[in-house]
């Protein structure tokens, strides 16, 4: 038997809470060049046995690879504390980008040199690699590819479709240009 909890700001996509030890997140990134200016955004949301989401425009380099990576990072970062305290739990992150999924699956074995040469954000990869290599978390973090833009209506696909729609709207929203550093902050 399943118990559904409606997210307060997104009532049409419930988060599934059940007796399973699996924590599931779905994420998506969006990228578009408009009037010569690249824009990217990311959306991540819990599907099962967690509460949390991330919806943001990217700052700095705008790319789909970075957006997809931050989506995976956002879901995992929200569950690390739970994984550390509840050792029977496992994390399952679903992405629609095969390249990023492969990078994340190989991450525990990547060298610093490989991370430095990667096209994605190295700081996110280093943090995620540390979590995936941690003796208490090793083997409990899993990445999966999922086919995007389907008409399937299960909780995973409904959540992914919400992420797809939400990050597209965030990407297109008119917002003031964000600065990477506050003036004087780095001095």
N, C-alpha and C positions, 0 to 999 in steps of 0.2 A: 504494500500500500504506500502511496506517495502523498506527501503533504506539500502543497504549494504555498509559497510566500510571495505576495506581490511586492515588487520593488515600488517604493512610494512615488518616484517620479516617472516610472515606466510601467504602468499597470498592464499593458498588453503583452508584456514578455515576462512571465513569472519565472522565478528562480526555484529550481527543484531542491527540496531538502528531504533526504531519506536516510536510511540506516547504512548506506554504502560508505566505504572508506575513501572513495574517489572524490577528489576536488577537481571540477572541470571548469575551464575558462575558454571562451572563444574570443578571437580578436581579428581585426581587419585594419588595413591601412589604405589610404586613398591619396592619389597624386594626380595633379593636372597642371599644365602650363596654360596660363590665361594672360593674354596681352603681354607675352614675353616674360612673364613672371611665374616661376614655379611655386606651387602650393602643395603642402602635404599635411595630412591629419591622421590620427589614429583613434580607434575605439576598442576597448577591451571590456568584457563583462562576464561575470560569473554565470555559469549555467547550472551547476549542482554543488550543494554543500558548502557554499561560501556566499558572502555578500560583498560586493564591491564592483567598481567599474572605473574606467579611465576614458576620458574623452578630451582630446587636446589637439591644437595645431602644433606643428613642429617649429622649433626655433633653430636657426642656423641652417645647415645644409638640408635642402628639401629633396627627399628621394623616397621611392616606394620601399626600398630595402630597409631604410632607417625606420620608416613608419611601421612596417611589419615587425621589425625587431623590437621596437619599443612596445608594441602591442603584446608580444610574448613576455617581455620583461615586466610589463604592468601587471599581468595576471600572476606571474610567479612571485613578484615582489609582495603582492597582497597576501600570499599564502605561506611564505617562508616561516613566519613565526608559528603558524599552526602546525606545519610539517615538523618543526623542531620540537614542539611540545607534545604532539600526538603522533608517535612513531608508527602507528598502523596506517596512517593516511598516505595517499599518493596523489601527486599532481598530474593532470593531463591537460596540456595546452593544445588547442586546435587552431591551425593557421591555414590560410588558403594559398600560401606561397611556398612551393616545393623547395626553392633554393634556401630560404630562411629556415625552413623545417630541417633540411639537411645540415645546415650550419649548426643549428641548436642541438641536433642529435649527436654531432661530432664534437661539440664544444668541450666535454671533459678531457678529451685527448689532444686538443689544440695547444700549440706552443705559443709563447708570448709573441714570437716573430710572426706566426700565422695570424694571430689576432691583430697585430699592428698593420699587417698588409691587407686585412679584410676591408671590403668596401663599406661594411656596416659600422656602426658606432662601437669603437673599441672599448670604451669605458663600460658600456652595458654588457658587452661580451665578457669582460674580465670579472665583473660582479657575478654574472650568471654562472660562469665557469667555476668560481669559488664555491657557490652554492651547490653546484652539481658534483663537485669533487669532495665536498664535506662528507666525512665518514657517516654522519647520521642521516644525510639526505641522499647519498649515492644510491642509484637504482630506484629512487622513488619519484623522479621527475621525468615525465615522458612527453614527447612532442609528436603530434599527429598532423597529417595533411588532410584537408577536407575539400571536397568539390564545392566551389562557390556558386552562388546565383542559381540555386535549385528551387523547386516548388515544394520541397519537403517541409513538413509541418511539426516535426519533433522539437523538443526543447533546445537541442543543440543547434539545429538549423534556424529556428526562430530567433535565437539569440545572435547567431552569426549574421542573419539578415538585418537585425536591429543595428549591429555594429557597422555593417556596410552602409546602411542608410544614414546613421548618425555621423560617421566620419566623413561621408560625402557632404553633408550639410555643414559640418564644422570647417571643412576645407574651403567651401564656397562662401562662408560667412565673412562679411567685411569687418575686419578688426584692425585696430592700429598696429603698426609694425612693432613687434616685441624686440627688446634689446637683449643680447646674450648676457651682458654684464651691466650692472648699475655703474654710472660714472664714478670713478674713484674706488670701486669695490676691489679691483684687482691690483691696485698700487700698493 
